[in-house]
Amino acid sequence: MKTVPVLTRSLAVSLMLALAAPVVALADPTAPPPPGKAQRAEKFEAMRTEHMKAELNELANRLQLTAGQQASWEQYEGARLSMLKLPHYHQTPTETATQIAKMRAMRADQMAQLLDNLSTATAQLRVVLQPNQQQVLDEYARDEPKRMREEMKKMREKRGDMAEQPGN
């Protein structure tokens, strides 16, 4: 039986989770979200960024990075944070199935590029880590889907179940 490297599985799971999430599209991806949603979206994005930075700080502390590993860590950290910058699209009632499919394909292409950058940064970081640090990084990657589900649940609770409010 052929085994798949842990990093490859983690990236595949991340991609599947990203693509499984409800994806909506805009005819104009630069158009602002509808009134009222903009403030909630900004608050949610700030919460996601704050959480990611805290998680990365915790990982850095667990890794006990040396000065010689810092440059690779900063590339990895930047790649992780760039994943949060994937634009969100808001579907309009007049969009066609073709427009929606094209927007979803564009989003998948953008996600693939971000994941490729993350894969490269992760590989470069792993090369400079000691075996015990590599194990910490590997465990972190394996546990990511579980942490993501738990954090999304916490964020929804913190937002006050906005999904049940009219207009969402």
FIFIMI-269444 format. One line per field, with one value per residue (C-alpha): chain; z, y, x; residue in three letters. Coordinates in Angstrom, 3 decimals, decimal comma. Layout:
! FIFIMI-269444
unit	(A / ...)
c3	(Z / ...)
c2	(Y / ...)
c1	(X / ...)
code	(ALA / ...)
***
This chain:
! FIFIMI-269444
unit	(A / A / A / A / A / A / A / A / A / A / A / A / A / A / A / A / A / A / A / A / A / A / A / A / A / A / A / A / A / A / A / A / A / A / A / A / A / A / A / A / A / A / A / A / A / A / A / A / A / A / A / A / A / A / A / A / A / A / A / A / A / A / A / A / A / A / A / A / A / A / A / A / A / A / A / A / A / A / A / A / A / A / A / A / A / A / A / A / A / A / A / A / A / A / A / A / A / A / A / A / A / A / A / A / A / A / A / A / A / A / A / A / A / A / A / A / A / A / A / A / A / A / A / A / A / A / A / A / A / A / A / A / A / A / A / A / A / A / A / A / A / A / A / A / A / A / A / A / A / A / A / A / A / A / A / A / A / A / A / A / A / A / A / A / A / A / A / A)
c3	(0,000 / -1,003 / 1,716 / 1,051 / 2,791 / 5,717 / 4,134 / 0,930 / 2,893 / 4,987 / 1,914 / 0,205 / 3,260 / 3,431 / -0,247 / 0,146 / 3,145 / 1,255 / -1,782 / 0,281 / 1,956 / 0,328 / -2,396 / -3,774 / -6,679 / -7,883 / -11,409 / -10,143 / -7,472 / -6,340 / -5,514 / -1,802 / 0,103 / 0,648 / 3,347 / 6,872 / 5,834 / 5,396 / 9,118 / 10,024 / 7,358 / 8,653 / 12,221 / 11,157 / 9,135 / 12,088 / 14,346 / 11,840 / 11,531 / 15,298 / 15,772 / 13,061 / 14,519 / 17,995 / 16,617 / 14,744 / 17,871 / 19,830 / 17,157 / 17,090 / 20,863 / 20,649 / 17,915 / 19,959 / 16,818 / 16,636 / 14,977 / 11,969 / 11,471 / 11,710 / 8,001 / 7,003 / 9,779 / 8,516 / 4,997 / 6,430 / 8,631 / 5,656 / 3,542 / 6,311 / 6,777 / 3,009 / 3,053 / 4,893 / 2,070 / -0,426 / -1,483 / -0,606 / -3,318 / -2,799 / -5,316 / -6,806 / -7,647 / -11,361 / -11,909 / -14,262 / -13,565 / -15,978 / -14,128 / -10,795 / -12,113 / -13,560 / -10,278 / -8,374 / -10,790 / -10,350 / -6,575 / -6,802 / -8,940 / -6,384 / -3,548 / -5,451 / -5,843 / -2,150 / -1,205 / -3,550 / -1,838 / 1,558 / 0,468 / -0,662 / 2,535 / 4,687 / 2,897 / 3,299 / 6,998 / 7,579 / 6,043 / 8,656 / 11,631 / 13,910 / 14,006 / 17,219 / 15,694 / 12,494 / 14,598 / 16,206 / 12,771 / 11,403 / 14,349 / 13,883 / 10,205 / 10,949 / 13,606 / 11,474 / 10,170 / 13,713 / 14,981 / 12,058 / 12,795 / 16,485 / 15,817 / 13,259 / 15,820 / 18,442 / 15,999 / 15,044 / 18,722 / 19,324 / 16,362 / 17,824 / 15,121 / 12,407 / 9,959 / 11,464 / 11,032 / 8,029 / 5,033 / 5,551)
c2	(0,000 / 3,371 / 6,021 / 9,693 / 12,143 / 13,972 / 17,394 / 16,301 / 14,913 / 18,098 / 20,289 / 18,076 / 18,227 / 22,020 / 22,317 / 20,006 / 22,006 / 25,254 / 23,945 / 22,246 / 25,534 / 27,350 / 29,456 / 32,378 / 34,602 / 38,186 / 39,441 / 42,113 / 40,595 / 44,093 / 45,120 / 45,658 / 43,284 / 44,372 / 47,029 / 45,604 / 42,643 / 44,744 / 45,413 / 41,772 / 40,612 / 42,984 / 41,815 / 38,166 / 38,696 / 40,468 / 37,542 / 35,038 / 37,010 / 37,396 / 33,673 / 32,711 / 34,995 / 33,547 / 30,008 / 30,773 / 32,354 / 29,232 / 27,025 / 29,167 / 28,811 / 25,045 / 24,820 / 26,833 / 28,337 / 29,363 / 32,518 / 30,467 / 29,141 / 32,526 / 33,440 / 30,161 / 30,622 / 34,108 / 32,738 / 30,015 / 32,493 / 34,813 / 31,944 / 30,910 / 34,465 / 34,937 / 32,123 / 34,517 / 37,048 / 34,934 / 37,265 / 36,405 / 36,605 / 37,401 / 35,916 / 38,242 / 37,108 / 37,755 / 35,622 / 32,700 / 29,184 / 29,799 / 32,943 / 31,159 / 28,187 / 30,498 / 32,399 / 29,129 / 27,975 / 31,273 / 30,898 / 27,318 / 28,530 / 31,235 / 28,706 / 26,307 / 29,050 / 29,924 / 26,249 / 25,833 / 28,782 / 27,277 / 23,900 / 25,480 / 27,525 / 24,482 / 22,339 / 25,044 / 25,397 / 21,659 / 21,397 / 23,745 / 22,167 / 19,532 / 16,124 / 16,949 / 20,262 / 18,488 / 16,195 / 19,220 / 20,759 / 17,454 / 17,050 / 20,625 / 19,954 / 16,686 / 18,331 / 21,369 / 20,175 / 19,434 / 22,814 / 24,586 / 22,958 / 23,790 / 27,388 / 27,946 / 26,717 / 29,111 / 32,033 / 31,344 / 31,294 / 34,497 / 36,196 / 35,291 / 32,870 / 35,508 / 32,784 / 32,696 / 36,443 / 37,706 / 38,724 / 36,180)
c1	(0,000 / 1,398 / 1,418 / 0,787 / 3,117 / 1,529 / 2,031 / 0,300 / -2,658 / -2,903 / -2,895 / -5,458 / -7,723 / -7,349 / -8,253 / -11,251 / -12,483 / -12,087 / -13,936 / -16,637 / -17,554 / -20,429 / -18,883 / -20,809 / -19,931 / -20,206 / -20,342 / -17,918 / -15,601 / -14,584 / -18,161 / -18,774 / -21,042 / -24,639 / -25,246 / -25,087 / -22,980 / -19,835 / -19,457 / -20,112 / -17,663 / -14,956 / -15,511 / -15,388 / -12,192 / -10,575 / -11,506 / -10,046 / -6,804 / -6,490 / -7,036 / -4,513 / -1,845 / -2,411 / -2,235 / 0,997 / 2,518 / 1,630 / 3,196 / 6,352 / 6,643 / 6,171 / 8,820 / 11,351 / 12,828 / 16,454 / 17,752 / 18,882 / 15,339 / 13,633 / 13,728 / 12,053 / 9,501 / 8,630 / 8,038 / 5,808 / 3,937 / 3,384 / 2,063 / -0,352 / -1,618 / -2,010 / -4,574 / -6,886 / -6,716 / -8,657 / -11,489 / -15,047 / -17,659 / -21,298 / -23,688 / -26,268 / -29,800 / -29,256 / -26,163 / -26,336 / -25,137 / -22,250 / -21,136 / -21,319 / -19,314 / -16,650 / -16,342 / -16,010 / -13,313 / -11,454 / -11,654 / -10,360 / -7,425 / -6,634 / -6,805 / -4,544 / -1,915 / -2,080 / -1,786 / 1,167 / 2,887 / 2,091 / 3,444 / 6,725 / 7,074 / 6,261 / 8,827 / 11,487 / 10,670 / 10,721 / 14,208 / 15,707 / 13,916 / 15,407 / 13,637 / 11,733 / 10,589 / 9,550 / 7,368 / 5,660 / 5,010 / 3,693 / 1,301 / 0,121 / -0,643 / -2,452 / -4,635 / -5,511 / -8,907 / -10,072 / -8,833 / -10,525 / -13,897 / -13,644 / -12,615 / -15,372 / -17,893 / -16,494 / -16,534 / -20,149 / -21,090 / -19,147 / -20,863 / -24,228 / -25,372 / -25,608 / -26,529 / -30,017 / -30,558 / -32,509 / -30,422 / -27,604)
code	(MET / LYS / THR / VAL / PRO / VAL / LEU / THR / ARG / SER / LEU / ALA / VAL / SER / LEU / MET / LEU / ALA / LEU / ALA / ALA / PRO / VAL / VAL / ALA / LEU / ALA / ASP / PRO / THR / ALA / PRO / PRO / PRO / PRO / GLY / LYS / ALA / GLN / ARG / ALA / GLU / LYS / PHE / GLU / ALA / MET / ARG / THR / GLU / HIS / MET / LYS / ALA / GLU / LEU / ASN / GLU / LEU / ALA / ASN / ARG / LEU / GLN / LEU / THR / ALA / GLY / GLN / GLN / ALA / SER / TRP / GLU / GLN / TYR / GLU / GLY / ALA / ARG / LEU / SER / MET / LEU / LYS / LEU / PRO / HIS / TYR / HIS / GLN / THR / PRO / THR / GLU / THR / ALA / THR / GLN / ILE / ALA / LYS / MET / ARG / ALA / MET / ARG / ALA / ASP / GLN / MET / ALA / GLN / LEU / LEU / ASP / ASN / LEU / SER / THR / ALA / THR / ALA / GLN / LEU / ARG / VAL / VAL / LEU / GLN / PRO / ASN / GLN / GLN / GLN / VAL / LEU / ASP / GLU / TYR / ALA / ARG / ASP / GLU / PRO / LYS / ARG / MET / ARG / GLU / GLU / MET / LYS / LYS / MET / ARG / GLU / LYS / ARG / GLY / ASP / MET / ALA / GLU / GLN / PRO / GLY / ASN)
***
